[in-house]
Amino acid sequence: MNRTFVIFVLLALTLSACGSSPSIWGIPLTPTPDSTNPVAPLFDPFAVQDDPIIFPTSTPPSLVEAGASQVPLPDNAYPLITPTYTPSNNSAPFLYYAQSGDMLSAVASRFGVKENEILSDADLTRTTLLDPGTLLIIPNQITEPTTPDIQILPDAEIVFSLTSADFDIKSFVEEQGGYLSKFRDYLGSTGWIEGYDAIERLAIENSINPRLILGLLEYESRWVRGQPVDLLHTDFPMGFNDYHYKGMTVQLVWAINHMSIAYYGWRAGTLTHLDFPDGTKLRIDPRLNAGTVAIQYLFSRLHNQSQWAQIINPDSGFAAMYGEMFGDPWARADTIGPLFPAALNQPQLVLPFEPNVQWNLTGGPHNGWGQLNPNIYGQSHSVFSAIDFAPPTEKGGCDATDTWVVAAAPGLVVRSENAAVMVDLDGDGYEQTGWNLLYMHLATKDRVPAGTWLEVNDRIGHASCEGGVSTGTHLHFARKYNGEWVTADGPIPFIMNGWRVVAGDAPYKGKLVRGEEEVIADLQGQAWSSIVRDKDE
């Protein structure tokens, strides 16, 4: 099949990507609302904003400067018992069994070895994910202190997996009768929202397990089963004392972003150490699962190493409290099996627009959801699961378009709200299972309703700037599997009509490759980013 080229510069297509709205340093400097003076929050916690928010100063994600992490815990706090551990520096090699989601390059990075130094009876030349349970013999070259080799939570309790399908957030919160059960948050354009509704929306849109969100809120501030431990934790329930993040919902956004960076950074092998507010540092034990690393990382941003050691103590810390609240998380995870089964491949996809209609690749791989500040988070650890396509428009910017976004694969629309359409490809009605496709920034007009079954090329809606802070009309397109965002350029390639997504050296950079053909991502939609589906594709 021949590709049709349209060689001209789209002067009307400008910066069609998710980005910051006009404001000082990328944020509107407005006061935080209260019940008597409801105004817009500093940023919309439910907005998809891939371009980072830049704050006027780089605020390190710790509380030492503000003193907030040093607030004494109440008398009923969980006991502080210092766990003992030593660095793994034996001469014997590690016998490591691959975990769900492992890829060889990431495993090598975690253990500090080269890929060709890892031995196995399995075929390690494949570029796919390692099959869970594959035995790897890895040289022991780690000589520095490491975190304990103690798993805190399974991966299925971190992401929005099937373990959350039967969990009623509202009923649980009301049964606990704590501060959260009566709490309402004001979120600018969203207006007032019940606390449990905010938890649910954060869980669904960020693809984070709602039990985890509630567990963190309870551990840090006692919001779920009691009352805030002090005034600081009333305004900053996660304990992160930064006025940009005042309020429950934005505090949880901060926590979710940190956990996502750690979870997906561990998946990719880009995160290997923890840095604590007290200046100390630990290497992450390479045998841990991504879910445990996410928890360890988040608490390392909030607490000094001595406090952190008590928090990750399985007998008296966060895991113990989590089990009291929700039962055995490992038993729930066992019932659904590994998040990534052996030999997993992406189903066949087509480009999400109609044949013979020109679009442009305006964004290479970048974060699938959320708002990231590189001064705080560091883009190297972000999960780059999404790409952006933009149609030509008459005036550019956020101009409306009648051009259609279409279904890239058959499936059931399980969610159609807030400019997002989520399509469940296995059709079981659960966003937490199997392959799901996110079509984001779809205009309200003509958007397909939830409950619709789609076939390939069925019309879904029109690209727009709705649903977040966008600098131009475009489609934000990403994949999930079993509730986990899937990296666009990784061991499960993102392929549409034979075009494979290739990441660049920075967010939004990259290209589509098919044989000798290339389409280069460009925010301004210049000629080299042009792509047209052939009529027979």
Helices and strands as residue ranges (DSSP letters): G 68-70, E 94-97, H 104-111, G 115-117, E 135-138, G 155-157, G 162-164, H 169-176, G 179-182, E 184-186, G 188-190, E 192-194, H 195-206, H 210-221, H 231-235, G 243-245, H 248-268, E 273-275, E 281-283, H 290-302, H 305-311, H 318-326, H 329-336, E 358-366, G 379-381, E 386-390, E 404-406, E 411-417, E 420-424, E 435-440, E 453-454, E 459-462, E 475-481, E 484-485, E 495-496, E 499-503, E 510-514, E 517-520, G 527-529, E 530-532
